Amino acid sequence: MPDSLISPQIISGIAGAIGASLAFYVLKRKKLKIGEGKKMGLNFSTDNKCPSCGTDIPTFRRPKNFRQMMWGGWTCEKCGTEVDKWLKPVQPK
């Protein structure tokens, strides 16, 4: 085996990627909400519904504006309600 494949940098990179993947999987399984209510928080909950009409929020969302792209959020296709990542309604500006 070539020495370049056994270098400490390669092995630590692989170990870091495996560790990050495992941490993400555990957080997703536990449906944790890290920093709930804060702009920089993470919402791993999967049982999300529109607060107005009860429509399921898709797993993979398409942001409708810059705020949604940067900080998370969603606009309901059925009723047009815009919510942040914590499912609190947002007033349009």
N, C-alpha and C positions, 0 to 999 in steps of 0.2 A: 504494500500500500504506500502511495506517495506521502512524503512528510507533510505536504501542504494540506492534506485532508485530515491530519491529526493535530493540527495546530490548535493551541488553546483558544484563539479567537473564534475559530469555526465551532468548536465544541461549546464554548460559552454562548455563542449566538444561537445555536440550536437549542440549548438548555433554556435560554431566555424566551425563545419563541414558544417552546412547549409549556413553560411556566405561565406565560401570559395567556395562552389559549386555555389552559386549565382553569386559571382564575376567572376568565370571562365565562366559561361554561358553568362554573359553580355559582357565580353571581346570577346568571340567567336562570338556572334551575331553581334558585331560592326566591326569585322574583323580588329582589331587593330594590329599595329606593334609597340611593346614597345622596345625602344632602337634600332631602325632600323640601321642595318649595324654593330652592335656590337656583339661580341662573346656571351655574356650572355643575349642578348635580346630575346624577345618572338615574334613569328610571328603567329598570329591567322588568317591570310588570308586563304581563302579556294579556291580561283579561281587561282590556281597555274598551270603553264604549263612549260614544258622544254623550255629553251630559244633557243635551236638549232632546234628542230623538232616540237615543239608544243604539244607533248604528255602530257596528263593530269597526274599530280602527284597524286598517291594514298593517301587517307586520312591516312591510317595506313601504314607506310613505314617500310622496313626491312633494317637496316644499313648494308652497305657492308664493312666498315672498322671502326677502332677505332675512327677516327675523326668524322665520321658521328654519331657514337653511343654517343659520348660525347657532341658534339656541334650542332648536327642537320645537315641535308643535304640529298642528294638523288643522286642516279645514274640512269640515264634514261635506261630503258630496251631496248628501240628501237635503240638509237644512241650511248649510252655509255657515254654521257656527265655527268660529276660529278658537282653538284652545292651545294652551302652552303644553309643554311636555308633562306637566302634572295634571292635565285635564281641567284646568281652570280657564273659564272663558276669558278671552282677550278682547279689549275694546279696539276696533280698527282706528288707525290714526289717519 
